[in-house]
Amino acid sequence: MAEPVIDIEVVYAAIDRQQLLVLTVPEGTTVRAAVWASGIGQAFPELDLADCPVGIFGKQVMDPQVRVVQAGDRIEIYRPLLADPKEIRRQRAAKAAEAKRLSEL
């Protein structure tokens, strides 16, 4: 008897290109194992597949070594942020406050 399988997707978007892979994996496959099985590391050798943050449909998976994929899941591999969004907002607010202060003079 054949082992039951499910279809999932693995996606990664680099700055200059992106890739979506459709994959058939055995039921019970973990998120991290699915990422490895996708072979996406060959297309993006700069990825650290053992440690990179991942999510499913935009929600980060905190324990990808344990979380089992479900049929139809889209596993997203996240790259590090170039800048902290909170810090950018803080800088923008400080700049706007300074501009307002100078215009009031």
The first five atom37 places (N, CA, C, CB, O) and aatype in JSON, in Angstrom:
{
  "aatype": [12, 0, 6, 14, 19, 9, 3, 9, 6, 19, 19, 18, 0, 0, 9, 3, 1, 5, 5, 10, 10, 19, 10, 16, 19, 14, 6, 7, 16, 16, 19, 1, 0, 0, 19, 17, 0, 15, 7, 9, 7, 5, 0, 13, 14, 6, 10, 3, 10, 0, 3, 4, 14, 19, 7, 9, 13, 7, 11, 5, 19, 12, 3, 14, 5, 19, 1, 19, 19, 5, 0, 7, 3, 1, 9, 6, 9, 18, 1, 14, 10, 10, 0, 3, 14, 11, 6, 9, 1, 1, 5, 1, 0, 0, 11, 0, 0, 6, 0, 11, 1, 10, 15, 6, 10],
  "atom_mask": [
    [1, 1, 1, 1, 1],
    [1, 1, 1, 1, 1],
    [1, 1, 1, 1, 1],
    [1, 1, 1, 1, 1],
    [1, 1, 1, 1, 1],
    [1, 1, 1, 1, 1],
    [1, 1, 1, 1, 1],
    [1, 1, 1, 1, 1],
    [1, 1, 1, 1, 1],
    [1, 1, 1, 1, 1],
    [1, 1, 1, 1, 1],
    [1, 1, 1, 1, 1],
    [1, 1, 1, 1, 1],
    [1, 1, 1, 1, 1],
    [1, 1, 1, 1, 1],
    [1, 1, 1, 1, 1],
    [1, 1, 1, 1, 1],
    [1, 1, 1, 1, 1],
    [1, 1, 1, 1, 1],
    [1, 1, 1, 1, 1],
    [1, 1, 1, 1, 1],
    [1, 1, 1, 1, 1],
    [1, 1, 1, 1, 1],
    [1, 1, 1, 1, 1],
    [1, 1, 1, 1, 1],
    [1, 1, 1, 1, 1],
    [1, 1, 1, 1, 1],
    [1, 1, 1, 0, 1],
    [1, 1, 1, 1, 1],
    [1, 1, 1, 1, 1],
    [1, 1, 1, 1, 1],
    [1, 1, 1, 1, 1],
    [1, 1, 1, 1, 1],
    [1, 1, 1, 1, 1],
    [1, 1, 1, 1, 1],
    [1, 1, 1, 1, 1],
    [1, 1, 1, 1, 1],
    [1, 1, 1, 1, 1],
    [1, 1, 1, 0, 1],
    [1, 1, 1, 1, 1],
    [1, 1, 1, 0, 1],
    [1, 1, 1, 1, 1],
    [1, 1, 1, 1, 1],
    [1, 1, 1, 1, 1],
    [1, 1, 1, 1, 1],
    [1, 1, 1, 1, 1],
    [1, 1, 1, 1, 1],
    [1, 1, 1, 1, 1],
    [1, 1, 1, 1, 1],
    [1, 1, 1, 1, 1],
    [1, 1, 1, 1, 1],
    [1, 1, 1, 1, 1],
    [1, 1, 1, 1, 1],
    [1, 1, 1, 1, 1],
    [1, 1, 1, 0, 1],
    [1, 1, 1, 1, 1],
    [1, 1, 1, 1, 1],
    [1, 1, 1, 0, 1],
    [1, 1, 1, 1, 1],
    [1, 1, 1, 1, 1],
    [1, 1, 1, 1, 1],
    [1, 1, 1, 1, 1],
    [1, 1, 1, 1, 1],
    [1, 1, 1, 1, 1],
    [1, 1, 1, 1, 1],
    [1, 1, 1, 1, 1],
    [1, 1, 1, 1, 1],
    [1, 1, 1, 1, 1],
    [1, 1, 1, 1, 1],
    [1, 1, 1, 1, 1],
    [1, 1, 1, 1, 1],
    [1, 1, 1, 0, 1],
    [1, 1, 1, 1, 1],
    [1, 1, 1, 1, 1],
    [1, 1, 1, 1, 1],
    [1, 1, 1, 1, 1],
    [1, 1, 1, 1, 1],
    [1, 1, 1, 1, 1],
    [1, 1, 1, 1, 1],
    [1, 1, 1, 1, 1],
    [1, 1, 1, 1, 1],
    [1, 1, 1, 1, 1],
    [1, 1, 1, 1, 1],
    [1, 1, 1, 1, 1],
    [1, 1, 1, 1, 1],
    [1, 1, 1, 1, 1],
    [1, 1, 1, 1, 1],
    [1, 1, 1, 1, 1],
    [1, 1, 1, 1, 1],
    [1, 1, 1, 1, 1],
    [1, 1, 1, 1, 1],
    [1, 1, 1, 1, 1],
    [1, 1, 1, 1, 1],
    [1, 1, 1, 1, 1],
    [1, 1, 1, 1, 1],
    [1, 1, 1, 1, 1],
    [1, 1, 1, 1, 1],
    [1, 1, 1, 1, 1],
    [1, 1, 1, 1, 1],
    [1, 1, 1, 1, 1],
    [1, 1, 1, 1, 1],
    [1, 1, 1, 1, 1],
    [1, 1, 1, 1, 1],
    [1, 1, 1, 1, 1],
    [1, 1, 1, 1, 1]
  ],
  "atom_positions": [
    [[0.84, -1.18, 0.0], [0.0, 0.0, 0.0], [0.89, 1.24, 0.0], [-0.96, 0.0, 1.22], [1.86, 1.32, 0.74]],
    [[0.54, 2.21, -0.82], [1.35, 3.42, -0.97], [1.15, 4.35, 0.22], [0.98, 4.15, -2.28], [0.07, 4.43, 0.81]],
    [[2.21, 5.04, 0.54], [2.17, 6.02, 1.62], [1.36, 7.23, 1.17], [3.61, 6.45, 2.05], [1.56, 7.72, 0.06]],
    [[0.43, 7.73, 2.02], [-0.38, 8.89, 1.63], [0.51, 10.13, 1.45], [-1.47, 9.17, 2.69], [1.42, 10.37, 2.23]],
    [[0.21, 10.91, 0.41], [0.99, 12.11, 0.12], [0.05, 13.31, 0.01], [1.8, 11.94, -1.18], [-1.15, 13.17, -0.2]],
    [[0.63, 14.51, 0.16], [-0.11, 15.77, 0.02], [0.68, 16.73, -0.86], [-0.39, 16.4, 1.42], [1.9, 16.61, -0.97]],
    [[-0.02, 17.67, -1.47], [0.62, 18.69, -2.28], [0.73, 19.99, -1.5], [-0.16, 18.92, -3.59], [-0.22, 20.42, -0.86]],
    [[1.92, 20.61, -1.56], [2.18, 21.88, -0.89], [2.96, 22.77, -1.86], [2.96, 21.68, 0.45], [3.35, 22.33, -2.94]],
    [[3.19, 24.01, -1.45], [4.04, 24.92, -2.21], [5.12, 25.46, -1.28], [3.22, 26.09, -2.83], [4.9, 25.63, -0.08]],
    [[6.29, 25.73, -1.85], [7.38, 26.39, -1.14], [7.77, 27.59, -1.98], [8.61, 25.42, -0.91], [8.03, 27.46, -3.18]],
    [[7.81, 28.77, -1.36], [8.14, 30.0, -2.09], [9.25, 30.77, -1.4], [6.89, 30.88, -2.24], [9.4, 30.74, -0.17]],
    [[10.01, 31.47, -2.23], [11.05, 32.38, -1.72], [11.18, 33.52, -2.7], [12.42, 31.64, -1.51], [11.18, 33.32, -3.92]],
    [[11.3, 34.72, -2.17], [11.48, 35.9, -3.02], [12.75, 36.61, -2.6], [10.24, 36.86, -2.94], [12.83, 37.19, -1.52]],
    [[13.75, 36.55, -3.46], [14.97, 37.32, -3.25], [14.7, 38.74, -3.77], [16.21, 36.66, -3.97], [13.62, 39.01, -4.29]],
    [[15.65, 39.6, -3.65], [15.48, 40.98, -4.11], [15.27, 41.02, -5.61], [16.69, 41.83, -3.71], [14.47, 41.81, -6.1]],
    [[15.98, 40.18, -6.34], [15.95, 40.25, -7.8], [15.12, 39.17, -8.5], [17.33, 40.18, -8.31], [14.86, 39.27, -9.7]],
    [[14.69, 38.14, -7.76], [13.9, 37.07, -8.39], [13.15, 36.29, -7.33], [14.81, 36.13, -9.22], [13.43, 36.38, -6.14]],
    [[12.19, 35.52, -7.8], [11.41, 34.7, -6.88], [11.17, 33.33, -7.49], [10.06, 35.38, -6.56], [11.32, 33.12, -8.69]],
    [[10.81, 32.4, -6.61], [10.55, 31.05, -7.1], [9.43, 30.43, -6.28], [11.83, 30.19, -7.03], [9.41, 30.54, -5.05]],
    [[8.51, 29.76, -6.96], [7.43, 29.01, -6.33], [7.55, 27.57, -6.81], [6.02, 29.62, -6.67], [7.56, 27.3, -8.02]],
    [[7.65, 26.66, -5.88], [7.78, 25.24, -6.22], [6.57, 24.48, -5.68], [9.09, 24.66, -5.64], [6.2, 24.63, -4.52]],
    [[5.97, 23.66, -6.52], [4.89, 22.77, -6.1], [5.55, 21.44, -5.76], [3.77, 22.6, -7.21], [6.36, 20.92, -6.52]],
    [[5.17, 20.91, -4.62], [5.87, 19.75, -4.09], [4.85, 18.73, -3.58], [6.84, 20.16, -2.96], [3.82, 19.1, -3.02]],
    [[5.13, 17.46, -3.76], [4.34, 16.38, -3.18], [5.19, 15.73, -2.11], [3.87, 15.34, -4.27], [6.29, 15.23, -2.39]],
    [[4.67, 15.73, -0.88], [5.42, 15.18, 0.25], [4.56, 14.17, 1.0], [5.89, 16.31, 1.2], [3.33, 14.22, 0.92]],
    [[5.2, 13.25, 1.73], [4.42, 12.31, 2.53], [3.67, 13.04, 3.65], [5.34, 11.22, 3.13], [4.16, 14.03, 4.19]],
    [[2.5, 12.54, 4.0], [1.79, 13.09, 5.16], [2.69, 12.97, 6.37], [0.44, 12.36, 5.39], [3.41, 11.99, 6.52]],
    [[2.64, 13.98, 7.24], [3.47, 13.97, 8.44], [4.8, 14.68, 8.26], [0.0, 0.0, 0.0], [5.6, 14.73, 9.2]],
    [[5.06, 15.22, 7.08], [6.3, 15.95, 6.82], [6.28, 17.27, 7.59], [6.5, 16.19, 5.3], [5.27, 17.97, 7.6]],
    [[7.4, 17.6, 8.22], [7.48, 18.87, 8.94], [7.78, 20.01, 7.97], [8.57, 18.81, 10.05], [8.21, 19.78, 6.83]],
    [[7.55, 21.22, 8.43], [7.81, 22.39, 7.6], [9.27, 22.43, 7.18], [7.43, 23.69, 8.36], [9.57, 22.63, 6.0]],
    [[10.18, 22.26, 8.13], [11.61, 22.33, 7.81], [12.0, 21.23, 6.83], [12.45, 22.21, 9.1], [12.78, 21.47, 5.91]],
    [[11.47, 20.02, 7.01], [11.78, 18.92, 6.1], [11.25, 19.22, 4.69], [11.19, 17.59, 6.62], [11.89, 18.86, 3.7]],
    [[10.1, 19.86, 4.61], [9.54, 20.21, 3.3], [10.41, 21.24, 2.6], [8.1, 20.76, 3.45], [10.62, 21.17, 1.39]],
    [[10.93, 22.21, 3.36], [11.83, 23.22, 2.78], [13.07, 22.54, 2.22], [12.23, 24.29, 3.85], [13.49, 22.84, 1.1]],
    [[13.65, 21.63, 2.97], [14.82, 20.89, 2.49], [14.48, 20.06, 1.25], [15.38, 19.97, 3.61], [15.23, 20.05, 0.28]],
    [[13.33, 19.38, 1.29], [12.93, 18.51, 0.18], [12.65, 19.3, -1.1], [11.69, 17.71, 0.57], [12.75, 18.75, -2.2]],
    [[12.32, 20.57, -0.96], [11.99, 21.38, -2.14], [13.19, 21.59, -3.05], [11.44, 22.72, -1.71], [13.02, 21.8, -4.26]],
    [[14.39, 21.54, -2.5], [15.58, 21.8, -3.28], [15.8, 23.28, -3.58], [0.0, 0.0, 0.0], [16.63, 23.62, -4.43]],
    [[15.09, 24.15, -2.91], [15.17, 25.58, -3.17], [16.57, 26.13, -2.84], [14.11, 26.33, -2.37], [16.96, 27.18, -3.36]],
    [[17.28, 25.43, -2.0], [18.64, 25.85, -1.66], [19.59, 25.81, -2.85], [0.0, 0.0, 0.0], [20.59, 26.51, -2.86]],
    [[19.28, 25.0, -3.84], [20.12, 24.95, -5.03], [19.96, 26.2, -5.87], [19.8, 23.71, -5.87], [20.92, 26.69, -6.46]],
    [[18.73, 26.73, -5.92], [18.47, 27.95, -6.68], [18.94, 29.2, -5.93], [16.98, 28.07, -7.01], [19.27, 30.21, -6.54]],
    [[18.96, 29.12, -4.6], [19.35, 30.25, -3.76], [20.38, 29.77, -2.73], [18.11, 30.87, -3.05], [20.04, 29.56, -1.56]],
    [[21.62, 29.6, -3.15], [22.63, 29.05, -2.24], [22.93, 29.94, -1.04], [23.9, 28.8, -3.0], [23.53, 29.48, -0.06]],
    [[22.53, 31.2, -1.09], [22.77, 32.1, 0.03], [21.84, 31.82, 1.22], [22.61, 33.54, -0.42], [22.07, 32.33, 2.31]],
    [[20.79, 31.02, 0.99], [19.84, 30.7, 2.06], [20.44, 29.72, 3.06], [18.56, 30.11, 1.47], [21.11, 28.76, 2.67]],
    [[20.2, 29.97, 4.33], [20.57, 29.04, 5.38], [19.32, 28.25, 5.73], [21.17, 29.78, 6.65], [18.59, 28.62, 6.65]],
    [[19.06, 27.17, 5.01], [17.82, 26.43, 5.17], [17.64, 25.82, 6.55], [17.75, 25.34, 4.15], [16.51, 25.56, 6.96]],
    [[18.71, 25.6, 7.26], [18.61, 25.01, 8.59], [18.08, 26.0, 9.61], [19.96, 24.48, 9.03], [17.55, 25.61, 10.65]],
    [[18.23, 27.3, 9.32], [17.91, 28.31, 10.32], [17.0, 29.44, 9.85], [19.15, 28.9, 10.82], [16.55, 30.24, 10.67]],
    [[16.71, 29.51, 8.57], [15.94, 30.65, 8.05], [14.52, 30.66, 8.61], [15.9, 30.62, 6.51], [13.93, 29.6, 8.81]],
    [[13.98, 31.85, 8.86], [12.59, 31.93, 9.33], [11.63, 31.55, 8.21], [12.27, 33.35, 9.85], [11.84, 31.89, 7.04]],
    [[10.56, 30.85, 8.58], [9.56, 30.41, 7.61], [8.17, 30.68, 8.14], [9.74, 28.91, 7.28], [7.97, 30.86, 9.35]],
    [[7.21, 30.7, 7.22], [5.82, 30.88, 7.62], [4.92, 30.12, 6.67], [0.0, 0.0, 0.0], [5.35, 29.6, 5.65]],
    [[3.65, 30.08, 7.03], [2.64, 29.47, 6.18], [1.55, 30.51, 5.97], [2.05, 28.15, 6.81], [0.92, 30.97, 6.92]],
    [[1.35, 30.89, 4.71], [0.36, 31.9, 4.34], [0.51, 33.18, 5.17], [-1.06, 31.35, 4.5], [-0.47, 33.71, 5.68]],
    [[1.75, 33.66, 5.32], [2.0, 34.93, 5.97], [2.08, 34.89, 7.49], [0.0, 0.0, 0.0], [2.28, 35.93, 8.11]],
    [[1.92, 33.75, 8.09], [2.01, 33.63, 9.55], [3.26, 32.83, 9.89], [0.73, 32.97, 10.15], [3.39, 31.67, 9.48]],
    [[4.17, 33.44, 10.64], [5.44, 32.79, 10.95], [5.22, 31.52, 11.76], [6.36, 33.74, 11.71], [4.41, 31.49, 12.68]],
    [[5.95, 30.48, 11.39], [5.94, 29.21, 12.11], [7.09, 29.25, 13.1], [6.06, 27.96, 11.12], [8.25, 29.36, 12.7]],
    [[6.77, 29.17, 14.37], [7.79, 29.32, 15.41], [8.64, 28.06, 15.59], [7.14, 29.69, 16.72], [9.79, 28.16, 16.01]],
    [[8.11, 26.89, 15.29], [8.86, 25.65, 15.47], [8.73, 24.77, 14.23], [8.35, 24.88, 16.72], [8.02, 23.77, 14.24]],
    [[9.44, 25.16, 13.14], [9.28, 24.42, 11.87], [9.79, 22.99, 11.91], [9.99, 25.16, 10.79], [9.46, 22.2, 11.02]],
    [[10.59, 22.64, 12.91], [11.07, 21.26, 13.01], [9.98, 20.34, 13.55], [12.3, 21.18, 13.91], [10.08, 19.12, 13.44]],
    [[8.92, 20.93, 14.13], [7.85, 20.14, 14.73], [6.55, 20.28, 13.95], [7.64, 20.56, 16.18], [5.81, 19.31, 13.8]],
    [[6.26, 21.47, 13.45], [4.99, 21.76, 12.77], [4.87, 20.93, 11.5], [4.87, 23.28, 12.43], [5.75, 20.97, 10.64]],
    [[3.79, 20.19, 11.38], [3.54, 19.32, 10.23], [2.74, 20.09, 9.19], [2.77, 18.02, 10.67], [1.8, 20.81, 9.52]],
    [[3.11, 19.94, 7.93], [2.4, 20.63, 6.85], [1.07, 19.94, 6.56], [3.26, 20.67, 5.57], [0.9, 18.74, 6.76]],
    [[0.14, 20.74, 6.07], [-1.18, 20.25, 5.68], [-1.31, 20.39, 4.16], [-2.33, 21.03, 6.43], [-0.59, 21.17, 3.55]],
    [[-2.2, 19.64, 3.58], [-2.43, 19.72, 2.13], [-2.78, 21.15, 1.75], [-3.56, 18.74, 1.68], [-3.63, 21.78, 2.38]],
    [[-2.12, 21.67, 0.72], [-2.4, 23.01, 0.22], [-1.62, 24.11, 0.89], [0.0, 0.0, 0.0], [-1.73, 25.27, 0.48]],
    [[-0.83, 23.81, 1.92], [-0.03, 24.84, 2.6], [0.95, 25.49, 1.63], [0.73, 24.25, 3.8], [1.49, 24.83, 0.75]],
    [[1.16, 26.79, 1.81], [2.21, 27.5, 1.07], [3.26, 27.94, 2.09], [1.62, 28.75, 0.26], [3.03, 28.85, 2.88]],
    [[4.39, 27.27, 2.06], [5.48, 27.59, 2.98], [6.27, 28.75, 2.38], [6.4, 26.35, 3.23], [6.73, 28.67, 1.24]],
    [[6.42, 29.81, 3.15], [7.15, 30.99, 2.7], [8.46, 31.07, 3.47], [6.31, 32.28, 2.9], [8.47, 30.98, 4.7]],
    [[9.54, 31.25, 2.75], [10.86, 31.42, 3.37], [11.13, 32.91, 3.42], [12.0, 30.64, 2.57], [11.09, 33.6, 2.4]],
    [[11.39, 33.42, 4.62], [11.58, 34.85, 4.81], [13.07, 35.21, 4.8], [10.93, 35.32, 6.11], [13.9, 34.46, 5.32]],
    [[13.37, 36.36, 4.21], [14.75, 36.85, 4.26], [14.82, 37.93, 5.34], [15.22, 37.42, 2.86], [13.79, 38.49, 5.71]],
    [[16.0, 38.22, 5.84], [16.12, 39.23, 6.9], [15.72, 40.61, 6.39], [17.56, 39.27, 7.45], [15.93, 40.93, 5.22]],
    [[15.16, 41.4, 7.28], [14.81, 42.78, 6.94], [16.08, 43.61, 6.83], [13.85, 43.39, 8.0], [17.03, 43.42, 7.59]],
    [[16.09, 44.52, 5.87], [17.25, 45.4, 5.71], [17.22, 46.53, 6.74], [17.29, 45.98, 4.29], [18.27, 47.04, 7.13]],
    [[16.02, 46.91, 7.17], [15.88, 47.97, 8.17], [14.7, 47.63, 9.07], [15.68, 49.37, 7.48], [13.72, 47.02, 8.62]],
    [[14.79, 48.02, 10.32], [13.73, 47.79, 11.29], [12.59, 48.77, 11.01], [14.26, 47.94, 12.74], [12.8, 49.98, 11.08]],
    [[11.38, 48.29, 10.69], [10.27, 49.18, 10.37], [9.95, 50.17, 11.49], [9.04, 48.37, 10.05], [9.59, 51.32, 11.22]],
    [[10.07, 49.74, 12.74], [9.8, 50.66, 13.86], [10.81, 51.8, 13.88], [9.83, 49.89, 15.2], [10.44, 52.95, 14.12]],
    [[12.06, 51.48, 13.62], [13.09, 52.52, 13.62], [12.88, 53.5, 12.47], [14.48, 51.88, 13.52], [13.07, 54.7, 12.63]],
    [[12.48, 53.0, 11.32], [12.21, 53.86, 10.16], [11.06, 54.82, 10.49], [11.86, 53.02, 8.91], [11.15, 56.01, 10.19]],
    [[9.99, 54.3, 11.1], [8.86, 55.17, 11.48], [9.3, 56.22, 12.5], [7.7, 54.33, 12.06], [8.91, 57.38, 12.41]],
    [[10.12, 55.8, 13.46], [10.62, 56.72, 14.49], [11.43, 57.86, 13.83], [11.5, 55.96, 15.52], [11.26, 59.03, 14.18]],
    [[12.28, 57.51, 12.9], [13.09, 58.51, 12.2], [12.22, 59.45, 11.37], [14.13, 57.83, 11.29], [12.45, 60.66, 11.35]],
    [[11.21, 58.9, 10.71], [10.31, 59.71, 9.89], [9.53, 60.69, 10.77], [9.34, 58.81, 9.11], [9.35, 61.85, 10.4]],
    [[9.07, 60.22, 11.93], [8.32, 61.09, 12.85], [9.22, 62.2, 13.39], [7.73, 60.27, 14.02], [8.79, 63.35, 13.5]],
    [[10.45, 61.86, 13.73], [11.39, 62.87, 14.23], [11.67, 63.91, 13.15], [12.71, 62.21, 14.71], [11.75, 65.1, 13.44]],
    [[11.82, 63.47, 11.93], [12.09, 64.39, 10.82], [10.88, 65.32, 10.59], [12.41, 63.6, 9.53], [11.05, 66.52, 10.36]],
    [[9.67, 64.76, 10.65], [8.46, 65.57, 10.47], [8.31, 66.57, 11.61], [7.21, 64.66, 10.39], [7.91, 67.71, 11.38]],
    [[8.62, 66.15, 12.83], [8.51, 67.06, 13.97], [9.52, 68.2, 13.84], [8.73, 66.3, 15.29], [9.22, 69.35, 14.15]],
    [[10.71, 67.87, 13.38], [11.74, 68.9, 13.17], [11.33, 69.87, 12.07], [13.08, 68.25, 12.83], [11.53, 71.08, 12.21]],
    [[10.76, 69.37, 10.99], [10.31, 70.22, 9.9], [9.19, 71.13, 10.38], [9.83, 69.37, 8.71], [9.15, 72.31, 10.02]],
    [[8.29, 70.61, 11.18], [7.19, 71.42, 11.73], [7.74, 72.51, 12.65], [6.19, 70.52, 12.51], [7.31, 73.66, 12.59]],
    [[8.67, 72.15, 13.49], [9.28, 73.11, 14.42], [9.97, 74.24, 13.65], [10.3, 72.41, 15.36], [9.85, 75.41, 14.01]],
    [[10.69, 73.88, 12.57], [11.39, 74.9, 11.78], [10.41, 75.8, 11.01], [12.35, 74.23, 10.8], [10.68, 76.99, 10.82]],
    [[9.29, 75.24, 10.58], [8.32, 76.06, 9.83], [7.58, 77.03, 10.75], [7.32, 75.16, 9.11], [7.03, 78.03, 10.28]],
    [[7.55, 76.73, 12.03], [6.88, 77.61, 12.99], [7.77, 78.78, 13.4], [6.46, 76.82, 14.22], [7.28, 79.72, 14.02]],
    [[9.03, 78.73, 13.1], [9.96, 79.8, 13.49], [9.81, 81.03, 12.65], [11.37, 79.33, 13.42], [10.52, 82.01, 12.86]]
  ]
}
